[in-house]
Amino acid sequence: MSQAQQDYKKLHKLSLHARTLQGIESLLHWDQETYMPLGGANIRSEQIKTMAGMIHKERTSKLFGSVLKRLIDLKSGKILQQGLLATQKSALREWRREFLRNTALPASFVEEFASLCSQSMTVWDKSKKENRFDLFLPYLEKVIAMCQKKADYIGYSDHPYDALLDEYEPYLTTKEVKQLFTPLKKSTQNLLKKIQAAKQVQDDFLVGGYGVEEQKSFNEILLRMLEFPLEYGRLDFSSHPFSSSAHPTDGRITTRIHPELLMSNIRTILHECGHAFYEMGLPQEEYGSPLGDAISLGIHESQSRWWETLIGMSKPFWSHCLPLCKQHFKGKLKNVTLDSFWRALNKVEPSFIRVEADEVTYPLHVILRFELEEALIAGSLKPKDIPEAWNGKMKEFFGITPKNNSEGCLQDVHWSMGAFGYFPTYSLGNLYASHFFQAFEKEFPKWAECIAKGEIAFVKEWLKKNIHSHGKCYTSKELLKKVTGKAFSSKAHEDYMTKKYTEVYRL
């Protein structure tokens, strides 16, 4: 074995230990959101603080740094040894990037931030339930201040938000996001105006009387239909649905059930399964290296939106699934036709809650948060003024104003987690997904016929082959170019939305 391969193998082993600790940390977070008793919040923050410190120590150790430096120049990114595969060079690119980010942050800062966010999440949950923004504000002010400090530690050339965005969507800048979101915002608002001028679709049969236990038992049917491998995953419940993966063989997803809304739970499961399928599709032999990790949260979100909207809200999917619903929810959907059901589940109507938003208005919810986050990190918006700013943008974007902060600025968990820079990835995911789907349709022009028969495996295999199996071998934009042959833009998604909703609303 060459010296380069020996060093690479050693680096992977060191990284694997840190990744294993990260998997343990993810289980602590998963437990906190699902089964942990409320009284355990304080000790859990200490546990998470300890784990965060250990992981940071592993990833910034002198040993890790010395082995990494033998393989790649930290300043220039130049590979220093011969005999490495192209994929291994890609892994080194990512190890270098992560090492530079990690070493920029003092261990004391990492531990303090982890502890603060653990406490903040608990307070946020209480604040949301009680509609008490004042309760959450002191914690939010500290989180934002630490995020600003984090950006300063990491460094940036243009906007402090770049340093935070790069954690979730590497190699993409605030300026580039604006260039993508500006035409998306305009086209979405134009499409929304046309829809609002058209006759509204009827969806009353999707609302009311869908019992919690009935929906829970339907989840089992849905998971079987999606071929979700229960030997490697599980479904639980949380106030804010999420997906958590400790390893490709251990994927946890959660949902929440609204007894008045049939599609809320179904869409959530489709969405979280998409995340889980990505994690389960990553190469196990590369676990611990960048080649065993997801590229970015934008690409991750493309997988969840793929299953939730492009597949899960398509007519072919419901050609197969609607009869199952009729059989399970006896009497509720007896006289509903496929076309009526499909148009109903794609109903467009401005609403307050992002995770319940329709496909058309969803990007506006994300752009709203992006604009607020950018201002908060820049310091041009003060945390105490968030409710007023939020409500103003809701009025501007949607023409509606939240009745309270629980359905307004307190609805999302992300800020309590310190995840500033995360929100843009939700809409970036839509854009990536629409690009990928165009390539998928070219390879499988009769995909709709297969989906209508309940065939799912070929879709999962295409995604695994083209997206999941590469890990971080490519950047997001490189993967997009490889799969689609096109540069990243909002056009593919705009075209998809216009075509679909022209049919839904008969524009």
Secondary structure, DSSP 4 states (H G I P E B T S, - for coil): --HHHHHHHHHHHHHHHHHHHHHHHHHHHHHHHHT--GGGHHHHHHHHHHHHHHHHHHHT-HHHHHHHHHHB-TTT--B-SSS--HHHHHHHHHHHHHHHHHHHS-HHHHHHHHHHHHHHHHHHHHHHHHT-HHHHHHHHHHHHHHHHHHHHHH--SS-HHHHHHHHHSTT--HHHHHHHHHHHHHHHHHHHHHHHHSPPPP-GGGBS---HHHHHHHHHHHHHHTT--TTTEEEEE-SS--EEEEETTEEEEEE---TTBHHHHHHHHHHHHHHHHHHHHS-GGGTTSGGGS-S-HHHHHHHHHIIIIIITTSHHHHHHHHHHHHHHSTTTSTT--HHHHHHHHT-----S-GGG--TTTHHHHHHHHHHHHHHHHHTSS-GGGHHHHHHHHHHHHHS---SSGGGTTTS-SGGGGT-TT-THHHHHHHHHHHHHHHHHHHH-TTHHHHHHTT--HHHHHHHHHHTGGGTTSS-HHHHHHHHHSS---SHHHHHHHHHHHHHHTT-
